[in-house]
Amino acid sequence: MNRHPNGRRTFWKRCAMAWPVLALALQGCAGTLYMPAAVPLPRLPTSSERDSVKQVALVIGEDLPSFLDLHVPSTSEAMARGSSEAMGGWLNETFDENECVSLGCLPFVAVIGGVVGAAQARGSGEVKAFRAYMASVLSETAPKITELVRSGVVERTSVESAAILPALDMDALAAGGFDAVLEVRVGLAVSGSRDINPRTSFQMSVESRLLNVPAGAPLHVGRYVCDTDTRRFNEWAAAGLTPLRSRMDDARSSLAEKIVDEVFLVQPITLEVPESGSWDPYRASVTSMAALKFEEADAPPPMLFGLQALNPPTTGPWFRRIGLAWTTEASARPTFRWEPFPPVGTVDSLEAALGGEITDVSYEFRLAEEETGLPGPLLLHLTGLVTNEYELERLLRSGSGYFWTVRARYEVNGASRVTEWGCTHPLGRLIADAPNIYSYRFKVRDE
């Protein structure tokens, strides 16, 4: 019987390619990647609703759904995986180079792969410490965020008093003289790759509701998230989980600040959106939330949120286009400029909507360097800027990307208010970190 001269080679090559898949299937699957469900844009209180809140209570609601099942292979699993991957890779590479195959080499390849896999495995003590910490994070985060929110309300808003109570009881709240109650719910998710030392990231989420007392009508409903970057498990677990502990603390602070901003400080101003196709989102006033119908495929592109970036300019996405262009900035020491507040030609309409004169305007500016596609730690955080521009005093790195954002702080009738952080996409409003991936961005030209 005639056979194709490469038949035997093709058979073994297919076996080599299938072997790692079969081995992984026998070992079991790692944790499932968490993908949160779509959430609507927050409902913010009106100016009159905010003015009516003088005494506010804070309560902790039930936890949001959480996903903490990160699979970190044991030493034996890592040995099996390393062995299977080494054999599959060796066979595949050998057949690709049309070399003769001696199956007697496979045991030696398997042993070497197993040793390498075992060396990459994380210790059982390290994994147990990680799981214990994650369990404690879930139980401690809601109380910590609630206390941070209470402190922020007292320190940064015109609310006269804020107290944390054990339960949501409208009758008791009314009897205690509270005007509103803020309920806080927290969730946590971890996702990881299926590697021996998995690439791991985390998402902390908060849902906040402000209800008036005693009717219970919602004045505010919002859900916000804080995502970490992706690192290897051993990087998060280094030095007794120090990097992970630090990032969780930062996430709690960012989420608490976001809640205080959204519930008590960010003033929503709704502007008319032209129905014609000539509307230019880059020239529209960007101090508002526009009443756009995002579910319609032919809806106009959404506004930028916050103050518009003038220099460096940013090319942002429309609603269903997630990609963002990097504007190339020739200077490593740029002068940042943004739309003034109130925007030109909107003073009368804004003051009419706010119910008072806008005074004491200043700007808050933030800058971060890009790390693996996301904003890294803040390089610069300035407050109290009195003009709508800032000349950088340091040189930026050639060829590097940067994210930046800005917002205005002002007062109306003695009450503190802020605009939204400048961003290019509605989803940017749901992320607690500022700047975030939807903020303004540019790249310094290579020299």
JONOR-V789035 format. One record per residue. RES is the residue in three letters. NEAR is the number of other ideal C-beta (glycine too) atoms within 8 Angstrom. Layout:
{{RES NEAR} {RES NEAR}}
//
This chain:
{{MET 2} {ASN 2} {ARG 6} {HIS 5} {PRO 4} {ASN 6} {GLY 8} {ARG 7} {ARG 10} {THR 9} {PHE 8} {TRP 11} {LYS 11} {ARG 8} {CYS 9} {ALA 13} {MET 10} {ALA 8} {TRP 12} {PRO 12} {VAL 8} {LEU 8} {ALA 12} {LEU 10} {ALA 6} {LEU 6} {GLN 9} {GLY 5} {CYS 5} {ALA 9} {GLY 10} {THR 7} {LEU 5} {TYR 9} {MET 4} {PRO 9} {ALA 4} {ALA 4} {VAL 6} {PRO 4} {LEU 7} {PRO 12} {ARG 7} {LEU 12} {PRO 11} {THR 7} {SER 11} {SER 7} {GLU 10} {ARG 10} {ASP 7} {SER 9} {VAL 14} {LYS 8} {GLN 13} {VAL 16} {ALA 15} {LEU 15} {VAL 14} {ILE 9} {GLY 9} {GLU 4} {ASP 9} {LEU 9} {PRO 5} {SER 9} {PHE 11} {LEU 11} {ASP 7} {LEU 14} {HIS 11} {VAL 10} {PRO 11} {SER 8} {THR 9} {SER 6} {GLU 10} {ALA 14} {MET 13} {ALA 12} {ARG 14} {GLY 16} {SER 14} {SER 14} {GLU 11} {ALA 14} {MET 15} {GLY 12} {GLY 9} {TRP 12} {LEU 15} {ASN 11} {GLU 8} {THR 9} {PHE 13} {ASP 6} {GLU 6} {ASN 5} {GLU 6} {CYS 3} {VAL 9} {SER 5} {LEU 5} {GLY 5} {CYS 8} {LEU 10} {PRO 7} {PHE 7} {VAL 11} {ALA 12} {VAL 9} {ILE 9} {GLY 14} {GLY 13} {VAL 10} {VAL 10} {GLY 16} {ALA 11} {ALA 6} {GLN 9} {ALA 14} {ARG 10} {GLY 6} {SER 7} {GLY 6} {GLU 10} {VAL 10} {LYS 8} {ALA 11} {PHE 15} {ARG 9} {ALA 8} {TYR 11} {MET 12} {ALA 9} {SER 8} {VAL 10} {LEU 12} {SER 7} {GLU 8} {THR 13} {ALA 12} {PRO 8} {LYS 9} {ILE 15} {THR 13} {GLU 9} {LEU 12} {VAL 14} {ARG 12} {SER 8} {GLY 13} {VAL 13} {VAL 10} {GLU 6} {ARG 9} {THR 12} {SER 6} {VAL 12} {GLU 5} {SER 8} {ALA 11} {ALA 8} {ILE 9} {LEU 11} {PRO 3} {ALA 6} {LEU 8} {ASP 7} {MET 10} {ASP 7} {ALA 9} {LEU 14} {ALA 10} {ALA 6} {GLY 8} {GLY 5} {PHE 11} {ASP 9} {ALA 14} {VAL 15} {LEU 15} {GLU 13} {VAL 16} {ARG 13} {VAL 14} {GLY 12} {LEU 15} {ALA 12} {VAL 15} {SER 13} {GLY 14} {SER 7} {ARG 8} {ASP 6} {ILE 10} {ASN 9} {PRO 14} {ARG 10} {THR 14} {SER 12} {PHE 14} {GLN 14} {MET 14} {SER 14} {VAL 16} {GLU 13} {SER 16} {ARG 10} {LEU 16} {LEU 12} {ASN 12} {VAL 13} {PRO 8} {ALA 5} {GLY 8} {ALA 6} {PRO 9} {LEU 10} {HIS 13} {VAL 10} {GLY 13} {ARG 11} {TYR 15} {VAL 12} {CYS 14} {ASP 10} {THR 10} {ASP 9} {THR 7} {ARG 11} {ARG 9} {PHE 15} {ASN 9} {GLU 8} {TRP 12} {ALA 11} {ALA 8} {ALA 5} {GLY 4} {LEU 12} {THR 8} {PRO 11} {LEU 12} {ARG 9} {SER 8} {ARG 10} {MET 12} {ASP 8} {ASP 9} {ALA 13} {ARG 13} {SER 9} {SER 12} {LEU 14} {ALA 12} {GLU 11} {LYS 11} {ILE 17} {VAL 14} {ASP 10} {GLU 14} {VAL 13} {PHE 12} {LEU 12} {VAL 10} {GLN 11} {PRO 8} {ILE 10} {THR 7} {LEU 9} {GLU 3} {VAL 11} {PRO 7} {GLU 4} {SER 5} {GLY 4} {SER 5} {TRP 9} {ASP 6} {PRO 10} {TYR 6} {ARG 4} {ALA 12} {SER 8} {VAL 13} {THR 14} {SER 10} {MET 10} {ALA 10} {ALA 5} {LEU 9} {LYS 5} {PHE 8} {GLU 4} {GLU 6} {ALA 3} {ASP 3} {ALA 10} {PRO 10} {PRO 6} {PRO 11} {MET 12} {LEU 12} {PHE 12} {GLY 14} {LEU 16} {GLN 10} {ALA 13} {LEU 7} {ASN 8} {PRO 10} {PRO 7} {THR 12} {THR 6} {GLY 8} {PRO 9} {TRP 6} {PHE 10} {ARG 4} {ARG 6} {ILE 6} {GLY 5} {LEU 12} {ALA 6} {TRP 8} {THR 11} {THR 8} {GLU 10} {ALA 4} {SER 7} {ALA 10} {ARG 9} {PRO 11} {THR 9} {PHE 13} {ARG 8} {TRP 13} {GLU 9} {PRO 8} {PHE 13} {PRO 11} {PRO 10} {VAL 5} {GLY 4} {THR 10} {VAL 8} {ASP 6} {SER 7} {LEU 12} {GLU 13} {ALA 7} {ALA 8} {LEU 12} {GLY 9} {GLY 7} {GLU 6} {ILE 13} {THR 7} {ASP 6} {VAL 10} {SER 11} {TYR 15} {GLU 14} {PHE 14} {ARG 13} {LEU 12} {ALA 13} {GLU 12} {GLU 13} {GLU 8} {THR 6} {GLY 5} {LEU 10} {PRO 12} {GLY 8} {PRO 4} {LEU 7} {LEU 7} {LEU 8} {HIS 8} {LEU 9} {THR 8} {GLY 6} {LEU 10} {VAL 5} {THR 6} {ASN 9} {GLU 8} {TYR 9} {GLU 7} {LEU 11} {GLU 4} {ARG 5} {LEU 5} {LEU 12} {ARG 8} {SER 9} {GLY 7} {SER 10} {GLY 10} {TYR 14} {PHE 15} {TRP 15} {THR 14} {VAL 15} {ARG 13} {ALA 13} {ARG 12} {TYR 13} {GLU 10} {VAL 15} {ASN 7} {GLY 5} {ALA 10} {SER 10} {ARG 12} {VAL 13} {THR 12} {GLU 12} {TRP 13} {GLY 16} {CYS 15} {THR 11} {HIS 11} {PRO 10} {LEU 7} {GLY 14} {ARG 10} {LEU 12} {ILE 14} {ALA 12} {ASP 9} {ALA 10} {PRO 13} {ASN 12} {ILE 10} {TYR 11} {SER 16} {TYR 13} {ARG 13} {PHE 14} {LYS 12} {VAL 15} {ARG 10} {ASP 5} {GLU 4}}
//
